[in-house]
């Protein structure tokens, strides 16, 4: 028998009847329960649609916890304040304590691993590795209120909604707060999920020193009492699947009018140091023909990397530039610059590298390549050396997980959904990169204003926060149902 249960917040707005009712105040449908407990395998699309998160509760809880790690104020509204919640700081401890208390109140088992990552587990009908919603509560020194924080809060709102709606999942579901995703205070980003995945050693994770001080991650984990006893290991503490809701941190969704990004993967990137060797000479006595101007050459190479990357649908950026000797009246004989190149496809990235490796020496020699060296005076040429510093191949998320996100988004957004749900590739790394190597994973993006992130004015509207959390819940339930179907 199907019974109807009103939500606690809006009892006075509801009439009990055999049909789901819409609350005019909260614009929410009743939760449903079939018999005593609703099981995901018995849920129709209609049933799934009725399990709705409480958008006001999510928004309220998220901002309430932002009192720990208050950053810069940027606007007049009470929530127009950025965040400064560095990993394993006193404020991070307060947010962690809140997390643990909140999930324990919801009846979850809590595991803390050797890197301090917290795993909250809500039991399912069967035993097995949980399907998690994971993200991070730490922020950049001048961060915002949504990067990472939204993903964790949406996970807790998911657990609350399941409890309220009496929904029983086939397998356990849970929420993870990964330690030090940002890599701001302890400078390796996604370090705890990296240790969990076996990509970073525990020793390296523990001994990692803070940027301006003597503390290590281990000493700070001990100090704030989050050095857990569970091994930080995908083998000992496996994940059934990992879904991460995150603000996009870029402008694409907002610019295209999209509401939800179904993230298919994370782009590949390779970082290089390029050295251009020329010869120091006097700026007044050496004419252009007799110069080996390494700075002028570097400028051409950087511009060429931009042109080629544009042509091939990749990204190329230079963020570090050093030149010697650094004197106004000396043509520099040596320049080093960083080159960060990115693409959705590993093969495209390698192709771009191959082209640039072949063309940089020609440009440095003064030959005409595309529009480079078409004007100006040919000098004596420079030499170019490359050093590969970082290689991070593209991550492809799990097709089934991406499909769960897409279906969940389409169900929430309704018929007009095709243009509102956009398949995307993440430009930034996330904990989901490491989990995806060890468990089916995908991400959900929601728009953030002007694509701004890692900045106090980072902003995601209540509507978009709620949409993301609703899609997260729907994706986890869909995945749980598929897991059960596959097992039968
Ligand atoms: Zn993040």
Boltz pocket constraint, residues with backbone or C-beta under 6 A from the ligand:
constraints:
  - pocket:
      binder: B
      contacts: [[A, 136], [A, 147], [A, 148], [A, 181], [A, 246], [A, 429], [A, 430]]
      max_distance: 6.0
